[in-house]
Amino acid sequence: MDVKTVCLGMLTDGAASGYDLKKQFESSFAHFFVAGYGSIYPALSSLAEEGLVSCERIPQEGKPDRKVYEITDDGRTFLLRALENPAPSHKIRSEFLATMCFAHLMPNEHVQVVLNKRIEECEYYSKMISDLQTECMEGWPPGMCFVAGFGKAMTEAMKTYVEENRHLLADGQHARSATG
């Protein structure tokens, strides 16, 4: 699923600006779908050009107009067709895992720093998801509750795996050099 389709899905909850959608990507979507302004705003512009969202410009004093987007009937139809995919892919793009593939080329101290940072990030996301579940889940659609729980389970499993298996990357285990 691309950023455009996810934005359409978010807009089913009500009209929102690009900034509002960015905040949602940074909170309830942060553990599974990354999107920044550089992809959100072009997606919204494209959706507007295609007639899948409408855009209302709201004047702001001393600032550019605030653009608020709302899904159209055509946008809802498009979204529902996109959701018909019976086998959506589950892709993982991880700089952490790519780095760990080459841990044998890194000093042990640096490997341990990377592993510690991964554990800290897992703890951060686990707490963030727990806070979302506590504060927001009442009234959430069942799918959002499922995704939050899935994210928490994956984050906690990753933390546990790193803690229990960091010994595989300890001194002597990865000491092979780039030359062989």
Beta strands, then each sheet from edge to edge (+ up, - down):
strand 1: 16-17
strand 2: 53-60
strand 3: 63-71
sheet 1: 1+ 3- 2+
end
